[in-house]
Amino acid sequence: MTAATHHTEPRSSTSTGAGILFVEGAVLILFGAAAIAFPLFASIAAAVLLGWILIASGIAGLIGAFTERPHLHFGWSLLSSIVSIAAGLVAAFYPLAGVLALALVIAAWLALDGVGSMMIGINLRRVGSRSWGWPVVSAIIDWVLAVGIFMLAPVGGALIVGIIVGVDLVFGGVALVMIGAALRGQARA
């Protein structure tokens, strides 16, 4: 074969996409495992990141509040922007306080979500559905987690945020790896 007739087949975009998903998934799994192994560090990093996001959001809100936007109320826009900046400054420069606040918000959400799930379960039982137990179990788990976070505060509450971030990263990474595997399988078929 001469150089003029020799050519290589370009890698398909599906195969390349699968490889990228594998790499991204592996990175997420590694970061997730690190967050689970070092939950306090992950919690603080998440709080600092959230703090800077809130600061940027508040600054953007201030800019918007002082530009002509007749559909928005100036006072409420200004208040919302100032609250975002203040909360962001606390989270960015006092991240442990931000983590504790975030943990308490998660616990409150779990408690309220448990109420909603329980009401769904009760309603499903009332209408004769055989699946009424699943939302009841979900409600009980929500309440156990909420009580656990409240009882473990402040230290355990701070750790839970990092664990949640870690678990989310691991499952996100696994999902990407599995999507990559499916794409690779399609490319070979």
C-alpha positions in Angstrom: 0.0 0.0 0.0 1.4 3.4 -1.0 1.2 6.5 1.1 -1.3 7.9 -1.4 -3.7 5.1 -0.9 -3.3 4.6 2.8 -5.7 6.4 5.1 -7.0 5.8 8.5 -10.7 5.8 9.3 -11.6 8.8 11.5 -12.8 8.0 14.9 -16.6 8.3 15.0 -18.0 11.1 17.1 -19.9 8.4 19.0 -16.7 6.7 20.0 -15.0 10.0 20.9 -18.0 11.1 22.9 -18.0 7.8 24.8 -14.3 8.2 25.7 -15.0 11.8 26.9 -17.9 10.5 29.0 -15.7 7.8 30.5 -13.0 10.3 31.5 -15.5 12.8 32.9 -17.3 10.0 34.8 -14.1 8.7 36.3 -13.1 12.2 37.4 -16.5 12.7 39.1 -16.2 9.3 40.8 -12.7 10.2 42.1 -13.9 13.7 43.3 -17.0 12.1 44.9 -14.9 9.4 46.7 -12.6 12.2 48.0 -15.6 14.2 49.2 -17.0 11.2 51.0 -13.5 10.4 52.5 -13.1 14.1 53.5 -16.6 15.4 54.0 -15.7 18.5 56.1 -13.3 19.7 53.4 -15.9 19.0 50.7 -18.5 20.9 52.8 -16.3 23.9 53.2 -15.4 23.9 49.5 -19.1 23.7 48.6 -19.9 26.6 51.0 -17.1 28.8 49.6 -18.2 28.1 46.0 -21.8 28.8 46.9 -20.7 32.0 48.6 -19.0 33.3 45.5 -22.0 32.4 43.4 -24.3 34.3 45.7 -21.9 37.3 45.7 -21.9 37.3 41.9 -25.7 36.9 41.8 -26.1 39.8 44.2 -23.8 42.1 42.3 -25.7 41.2 39.1 -29.0 42.0 40.9 -27.7 45.3 42.1 -26.7 46.3 38.6 -30.2 45.2 37.4 -31.9 47.1 40.3 -30.2 50.3 39.3 -31.0 50.0 35.6 -34.4 50.8 34.2 -36.6 47.7 34.6 -40.2 48.9 35.1 -41.5 45.3 35.6 -39.5 44.9 38.9 -39.9 46.7 42.1 -36.8 48.6 43.0 -37.0 48.1 46.7 -37.5 44.3 46.5 -34.8 43.9 43.9 -32.4 45.9 46.1 -33.2 43.9 49.2 -32.8 40.6 47.3 -29.4 41.7 46.0 -28.2 42.8 49.4 -29.3 39.6 51.0 -27.5 37.6 48.3 -24.3 39.5 48.8 -24.5 39.3 52.6 -25.2 35.5 52.5 -22.4 35.1 50.0 -19.9 37.0 52.1 -20.8 34.8 55.1 -20.5 31.6 53.1 -17.3 32.6 51.3 -15.4 34.1 54.3 -17.0 32.1 57.1 -17.6 28.8 55.3 -18.3 26.7 58.4 -21.2 29.0 59.3 -22.4 28.6 55.7 -22.2 24.8 55.9 -24.1 24.7 59.1 -26.8 26.9 57.7 -27.0 24.7 54.6 -27.2 21.6 56.7 -30.1 23.1 58.7 -31.9 24.1 55.4 -31.4 20.5 54.1 -32.8 19.1 57.4 -35.8 21.5 57.3 -36.5 20.5 53.7 -36.3 16.8 54.5 -38.8 17.3 57.4 -41.2 19.2 55.1 -40.7 16.7 52.3 -41.5 13.9 54.7 -44.8 15.6 55.5 -45.7 15.8 51.8 -44.7 12.2 51.2 -46.7 11.0 54.2 -49.8 12.9 52.9 -49.4 11.3 49.5 -49.1 7.9 51.1 -52.2 8.5 53.2 -54.2 9.7 50.2 -53.0 6.7 48.1 -54.2 4.3 50.8 -57.5 6.1 51.1 -58.1 5.5 47.3 -57.1 1.9 47.6 -53.7 2.0 45.8 -51.4 -0.9 46.6 -48.3 1.5 46.3 -49.2 3.6 49.3 -46.4 2.2 51.4 -43.6 3.6 49.2 -44.3 7.3 50.0 -44.8 6.4 53.7 -41.4 4.7 53.8 -39.9 7.7 52.0 -41.4 10.1 54.6 -40.0 8.0 57.5 -36.6 8.1 55.9 -36.8 11.8 55.3 -37.7 12.3 59.0 -35.0 10.1 60.3 -32.4 12.0 58.2 -33.8 15.3 59.3 -33.7 14.4 62.9 -30.2 13.0 62.4 -28.9 16.2 60.9 -30.5 18.3 63.7 -29.1 16.0 66.4 -25.6 15.9 64.9 -25.4 19.6 64.5 -23.0 21.3 64.4 -20.3 18.8 63.5 -22.4 16.1 61.9 -24.4 18.7 60.1 -21.3 20.1 58.6 -20.2 16.6 57.5 -23.5 15.7 55.9 -23.2 18.4 53.2 -19.8 17.0 52.1 -21.2 13.5 52.1 -24.2 14.5 50.0 -21.9 16.3 47.5 -19.7 13.2 47.4 -22.6 10.8 46.8 -24.0 13.0 44.1 -20.7 13.2 42.3 -20.2 9.4 42.5 -23.6 8.7 41.1 -23.3 11.3 38.5 -19.9 9.8 37.5 -21.3 6.3 37.4 -24.2 7.6 35.2 -21.7 9.1 32.7 -19.6 6.0 32.6 -22.7 3.9 31.9 -23.8 6.3 29.2 -20.3 6.1 27.7 -20.5 2.3 27.8 -23.8 2.4 26.0 -22.4 4.8 23.3 -19.3 2.6 22.8 -21.6 -0.4 22.4 -23.6 1.4 19.8 -20.5 2.5 17.9 -19.3 -1.1 17.7 -22.6 -2.5 16.6 
